[in-house]
């Protein structure tokens, strides 16, 4: 991937026509917190993406959001030595919220 393609992706598009549709869909997922329209779904289908491809795009967006949240949490310096999110069975235990009945 070249620098121009990376910049296009950050701007919500791509130099490749099919990839541009996927990037636009991914951006819509983020901007609307997962609430995409039927038109946006149809657009990605019309570009040749299968249902499995669409799930893959959604999964990548979700993983990036989760990674960003964890990264920001760790950068705040609130964690103690050895206090890492992977240590916990449930994410909210790390974030300081307990789940009733689960310890």
C-alpha positions in Angstrom: 0.0 0.0 0.0 1.5 3.3 -1.0 1.3 6.7 0.8 -1.4 8.0 -1.6 -3.6 5.0 -0.8 -3.1 5.4 2.9 -4.1 9.0 2.7 -7.1 8.2 0.6 -8.2 5.6 3.1 -7.9 8.1 5.9 -10.1 10.4 3.9 -12.7 7.7 3.6 -12.0 6.5 0.1 -9.5 4.5 -2.0 -7.8 4.6 -5.4 -9.4 1.2 -6.1 -13.2 1.5 -6.9 -14.3 -1.6 -5.0 -12.0 -0.8 -2.0 -13.5 2.7 -1.9 -16.9 1.3 -1.3 -15.6 -0.9 1.6 -13.8 2.1 3.2 -16.9 4.3 2.8 -18.9 1.6 4.5 -16.4 1.2 7.3 -16.4 4.9 7.9 -20.2 4.9 8.0 -20.1 2.2 10.7 -17.8 4.3 12.8 -19.6 7.7 12.3 -23.0 6.2 13.0 -22.0 3.8 15.7 -22.9 0.7 13.7 -26.3 2.1 12.5 -25.8 1.8 8.8 -28.7 2.3 6.4 -30.2 -0.2 4.0 -28.8 1.9 1.2 -25.3 1.7 2.6 -25.6 -2.1 2.9 -27.0 -2.4 -0.6 -24.1 -0.2 -1.9 -21.5 -2.6 -0.6 -23.4 -5.6 -1.9 -23.7 -4.0 -5.3 -19.9 -3.5 -5.3 -19.5 -7.3 -5.2 -19.0 -7.9 -1.5 -20.6 -11.1 -0.1 -22.3 -11.2 3.3 -19.1 -12.8 4.7 -17.1 -9.9 3.3 -19.4 -7.4 4.9 -19.1 -9.3 8.3 -15.3 -9.1 7.8 -15.4 -5.3 7.3 -17.6 -4.9 10.4 -15.3 -7.2 12.4 -12.2 -5.2 11.4 -13.9 -1.9 12.4 -14.9 -3.4 15.7 -11.4 -4.7 16.4 -9.9 -1.3 15.6 -12.4 0.5 18.0 -11.6 -2.0 20.8 -7.8 -1.6 20.2 -8.2 2.2 20.4 -10.2 2.0 23.6 -7.7 -0.3 25.3 -4.7 1.8 24.0 -6.2 5.0 25.4 -6.9 3.3 28.7 -3.4 2.1 29.0 -1.9 5.4 28.0 -3.7 7.2 30.9 -1.3 5.5 33.3 -4.1 4.3 35.6 -3.1 0.7 35.5 -0.9 -0.8 38.1 2.1 -2.9 37.3 0.8 -6.3 36.2 -2.7 -4.9 35.8 -3.3 -5.7 32.1 -6.7 -6.1 30.4 -5.8 -9.6 29.2 -5.6 -10.7 32.9 -9.3 -10.3 33.4 -12.1 -12.7 32.3 -14.5 -9.8 31.6 -13.5 -6.4 30.1 -15.5 -4.4 32.6 -13.5 -5.8 35.4 -10.5 -4.0 33.9 -12.5 -0.8 33.4 -13.5 -0.7 37.0 -17.1 -1.9 36.7 -17.9 -5.2 38.3 -20.5 -7.6 36.9 -23.0 -8.9 39.5 -22.3 -12.5 40.3 -19.0 -12.6 38.4 -15.7 -12.2 40.1 
